[in-house]
Amino acid sequence: MKIIIDAMGGDKGPIEMVKGTIDAVNEYGVNVILVGKEDIIQNELKKYSYPKDKVEILVANDIITNEDDPAMAIRRKKDSSMVVGAKALSDGIGDGFISAGSTGALLASGIFIVKRIEGIDRAALTVIYPTIKGFSLLLDAGANVDCKPEYLYQFALMASVYMEKAMGVKSPTIGLINIGSEEGKGNLLSKETYEILKKSQLNFKGNIEARELPSGTVDIIVSDGFVGNVALKLTEGMAISIFSILKEEFIKNSRTKVGAALLKPELRNIKAMMDYREQGGAPLLGIRKPMVKAHGSSDAFAIKNAINQLIKFIEKDVIKIIEDNMHVLDNK
């Protein structure tokens, strides 16, 4: 197995990307290809000890930024780390690709370079959503802001396969984000999607309101990319705010400081549950080969975990299983 890493992507650039990659090489024994500017990557590699035969460099001298138009950048910046990495994946040089760069550009590279699975209309950004029961899968988390009911059904199907094969959850339950739990609620997209999911072979449990998401009522949360991204960002913001409030309360006086010291292990566990770095990345479901989008602000710990997630994605042969289940789309 060989993992391709966009060494130039992300807010923290090659420093954290390379460190996280080397941590993964040393811990998981995986072979990697770092894509980017050779001199910069080499300077970072000099800081670490690792099996030299497990790390390669694929030269790319340009970078796609968040300011670039995704589709245009994929066409014009042929020598960017994103495009070169995606091309290497498409050509079979590696088995999976990770980038913490532009989400739009990664999606565009998946669609135009690696290509979609035959029969899948849209690729979906799929994130691990923390709940009180552990986690759920949320998709789409921002790749497709305008959707048709058929797209959401395909998202549910792909997530079901991923959840069962890569995450080990048997017959995962599915909920559709809506403004009410009753059948018939919502806009036209919600109503039509509900009917398709209800008639499908999937384990659909109906509509789910936003306030129910953190409770872990369902294993898979389905929505269009606009609603999904808003739900995800709101949850992240609320988690940060709550921990900030707790921190202020715990340092108010000596009594609260003692209480904080006693609760420290439990608070760390709660923080870990809400920390995106624990999972590291979000798989792009619907692309012909495994691709994972790491958070733009990922540090080395997050990148190492994203690589681990991609390893599981590849080992479980999720894409082939999705392809083998495409007949379900014709029987909805």
C-alpha positions in Angstrom: 0.0 0.0 0.0 1.2 3.5 -0.9 -0.4 6.7 0.3 0.0 10.0 -1.6 0.1 13.2 0.5 -0.2 16.8 -0.7 2.7 18.2 1.4 1.9 21.8 0.5 -1.8 21.9 1.4 -3.3 23.2 4.6 -3.0 26.3 6.8 0.2 24.9 8.5 1.8 23.8 5.3 4.7 21.3 4.9 5.9 21.5 8.6 2.8 19.7 10.0 2.1 17.7 6.8 5.6 16.1 6.8 5.7 15.5 10.5 2.3 13.8 10.5 3.3 11.7 7.5 6.5 10.5 9.2 4.6 9.8 12.4 2.3 7.6 10.3 5.2 5.9 8.5 6.8 5.0 11.9 3.6 3.9 13.6 1.8 2.1 10.8 4.7 1.1 8.5 2.9 2.6 5.5 4.7 3.6 2.3 4.1 7.3 1.3 4.7 9.8 -1.5 5.0 13.4 -0.5 4.0 15.8 -3.3 5.3 19.3 -3.4 8.4 21.4 -3.6 11.4 19.1 -3.3 13.8 21.5 -1.4 11.1 22.3 1.2 10.1 18.7 1.7 13.7 17.6 2.0 14.5 20.2 4.6 11.5 19.0 6.7 12.5 15.3 6.3 15.9 16.0 7.7 14.4 16.7 11.1 13.2 13.0 11.6 14.3 9.4 11.7 12.4 7.0 9.6 12.8 4.1 7.1 14.1 5.9 4.0 12.8 3.3 1.6 9.2 4.1 2.7 9.2 7.8 1.7 9.3 9.1 -1.8 9.0 12.7 -3.2 7.0 13.6 -6.2 7.9 17.1 -7.4 5.2 19.7 -7.9 6.3 23.4 -7.9 2.9 25.1 -7.7 0.2 25.4 -5.0 -3.5 25.8 -5.2 -4.8 28.3 -2.6 -8.2 28.8 -1.1 -8.5 32.0 -3.1 -8.2 30.1 -6.4 -11.3 29.2 -8.3 -11.3 25.4 -7.8 -12.3 24.2 -11.3 -10.1 26.9 -13.0 -7.1 26.1 -10.8 -7.3 22.3 -11.6 -7.1 23.2 -15.3 -4.5 25.9 -15.1 -2.2 24.8 -12.3 -1.1 21.5 -13.7 2.1 21.6 -11.7 0.4 22.1 -8.4 0.7 19.5 -5.6 -3.0 18.9 -5.7 -3.2 18.2 -9.4 0.1 16.2 -9.5 -1.1 14.1 -6.5 -4.5 13.4 -8.0 -2.9 12.5 -11.3 -0.6 10.1 -9.5 -3.6 8.5 -7.9 -5.4 8.2 -11.2 -2.4 6.6 -12.8 -2.1 4.0 -10.1 1.2 5.3 -8.7 -0.4 5.3 -5.2 -3.5 3.7 -3.6 -5.0 6.8 -1.9 -4.6 10.5 -1.7 -4.8 13.0 1.2 -4.9 16.8 1.1 -5.6 19.5 3.7 -5.8 22.1 0.9 -8.8 23.7 -0.8 -11.9 21.5 -0.4 -13.3 22.7 -3.7 -10.1 22.0 -5.6 -9.8 18.5 -4.1 -13.4 17.8 -5.1 -12.7 19.1 -8.6 -9.5 17.0 -8.9 -11.5 14.0 -7.8 -14.2 14.6 -10.4 -12.1 15.7 -13.4 -8.9 13.8 -12.8 -9.7 10.6 -10.8 -13.3 10.5 -12.0 -16.6 9.5 -10.3 -17.8 5.9 -9.8 -20.0 5.0 -12.7 -23.6 5.7 -11.8 -22.8 8.2 -9.1 -23.9 11.7 -9.9 -22.1 13.6 -7.2 -19.2 12.9 -4.8 -19.9 13.7 -1.2 -17.7 15.1 1.6 -18.3 12.7 4.5 -17.3 13.7 8.0 -17.2 12.0 11.4 -19.8 13.8 13.6 -19.2 13.4 17.4 -22.3 12.3 19.4 -22.9 11.1 23.0 -23.0 7.5 21.7 -19.7 7.9 19.8 -20.0 9.2 16.3 -22.3 9.4 13.2 -21.4 10.0 9.6 -22.6 13.4 8.2 -22.8 13.9 4.5 -22.7 16.0 2.5 -20.6 18.4 4.6 -20.2 21.1 1.9 -19.2 19.6 -1.5 -22.7 20.0 -3.1 -24.8 23.0 -1.9 -27.5 22.4 -4.5 -28.8 18.8 -4.6 -31.5 16.6 -6.2 -33.3 13.9 -4.2 -31.3 11.3 -6.2 -28.0 12.7 -5.0 -29.1 12.4 -1.3 -30.2 8.8 -1.9 -26.8 8.0 -3.4 -25.1 9.7 -0.4 -27.1 7.5 1.9 -26.2 4.4 0.0 -22.4 5.1 -0.1 -22.4 6.1 3.6 -24.1 2.8 4.5 -21.4 0.8 2.7 -18.6 2.9 4.3 -20.1 2.8 7.8 -20.6 -1.0 7.6 -17.3 -2.0 5.9 -14.9 0.7 7.1 -16.4 1.4 10.5 -17.8 -2.0 11.4 -21.4 -0.8 12.0 -23.9 -3.5 10.9 -27.1 -2.2 9.1 -26.4 1.5 9.9 -29.4 3.6 10.5 -30.1 6.7 8.4 -31.7 10.0 9.2 -32.6 13.0 7.0 -31.9 16.4 8.4 -35.2 18.4 8.4 -37.1 21.1 10.3 -39.4 18.5 11.9 -39.4 14.7 12.5 -42.8 14.1 11.0 -43.2 12.7 7.5 -44.2 15.4 5.1 -42.1 18.2 6.7 -39.6 20.4 5.0 -39.1 21.7 1.5 -39.6 19.9 -1.8 -36.1 18.4 -1.7 -36.7 16.9 1.8 -40.1 15.5 0.9 -39.0 13.9 -2.3 -35.8 12.5 -0.7 -37.9 11.1 2.2 -40.1 9.1 -0.2 -37.1 7.7 -2.0 -35.3 6.6 1.2 -38.5 5.2 2.7 -39.0 2.9 -0.3 -35.3 1.9 -0.5 -33.6 -1.2 1.0 -31.6 1.1 3.3 -32.2 1.3 7.1 -34.0 4.6 6.9 -35.4 5.9 10.2 -37.0 9.1 9.0 -36.4 12.8 9.5 -34.1 14.1 12.2 -34.1 17.6 13.7 -30.8 19.5 14.2 -31.1 19.3 18.0 -31.1 15.5 17.8 -27.8 15.3 15.9 -25.5 15.2 18.9 -27.6 12.5 20.6 -26.5 9.8 18.1 -30.1 8.9 17.2 -28.9 7.6 13.8 -25.6 6.3 12.4 -25.8 8.3 9.2 -27.0 11.9 8.8 -27.9 12.9 5.3 -28.4 16.4 3.9 -27.4 18.7 1.0 -24.0 20.3 1.4 -25.4 23.7 2.4 -27.4 22.4 5.4 -24.7 19.8 6.3 -21.9 22.4 6.4 -24.0 24.8 8.5 -24.8 22.0 11.0 -21.2 20.9 11.2 -19.8 24.5 11.7 -22.5 25.3 14.2 -21.6 22.2 16.2 -17.9 23.0 16.1 -18.6 26.6 17.2 -20.8 25.5 20.1 -18.2 23.0 21.3 -15.5 25.6 21.3 -17.7 28.1 23.1 -18.8 25.6 25.8 -15.2 24.6 26.5 -14.2 28.2 26.7 -17.0 28.9 29.2 -16.0 25.9 31.3 -12.4 27.0 31.4 -13.4 30.4 32.7 -15.6 28.9 35.3 -12.9 26.4 36.5 -10.3 29.1 37.1 -12.5 31.5 39.0 -11.3 30.6 42.5 -9.4 27.9 44.5 -12.5 25.8 45.0 -13.3 25.6 41.3 -9.6 24.9 40.5 -9.7 21.9 42.8 -12.8 20.7 41.1 -11.2 21.1 37.7 -8.2 19.1 38.8 -10.4 16.3 40.0 -12.4 16.3 36.7 -9.4 16.7 34.4 -9.3 13.1 33.0 -13.0 13.2 32.3 -12.8 16.6 30.6 -9.9 15.3 28.5 -12.1 12.4 27.3 -15.0 14.8 26.4 -12.6 17.1 24.5 -11.2 14.1 22.6 -14.7 13.1 21.6 -15.3 16.6 20.1 -11.8 16.9 18.5 -11.8 16.6 14.7 -8.1 15.6 14.9 -9.0 12.2 16.4 -10.4 11.1 13.0 -8.2 13.4 10.9 -10.1 13.6 7.7 -13.3 13.2 5.6 -13.5 10.7 2.8 -14.8 11.8 -0.6 -17.3 9.2 -1.3 -18.3 8.7 -5.0 -14.8 9.0 -6.5 -13.2 5.9 -8.2 -10.2 5.8 -5.9 -9.8 6.6 -2.1 -9.4 10.3 -1.4 -9.5 12.0 2.1 -9.9 15.7 2.8 -8.0 16.7 6.0 -9.1 19.8 7.9 -7.4 23.0 6.7 -5.9 23.7 10.2 -4.7 20.1 10.7 -1.6 19.5 12.8 0.7 16.5 12.6 -1.6 14.5 14.9 -4.6 15.1 12.7 -2.6 14.2 9.5 -1.3 10.9 11.1 -4.9 10.0 12.0 -6.2 11.0 8.5 -3.6 8.6 7.0 -4.8 5.8 9.4 -8.4 6.5 8.2 -7.3 6.3 4.6 -5.5 3.0 5.3 -8.8 1.5 6.6 -10.6 3.0 3.6 -8.2 1.1 1.2 -7.9 -2.1 3.2 -11.7 -2.6 3.4 -12.0 -2.1 -0.4 -15.0 0.3 0.2 -15.0 1.6 -3.4 -15.4 -1.8 -4.9 -18.2 -2.6 -2.5 -20.0 0.6 -3.5 -19.5 -0.3 -7.1 -20.8 -3.8 -6.5 -23.9 -2.3 -4.8 -24.8 0.1 -7.6 -27.6 -2.2 -8.7 -29.5 -1.0 -5.6 -29.7 2.5 -7.3 -31.8 0.9 -10.0 -34.2 -0.7 -7.5 -35.0 2.2 -5.3 
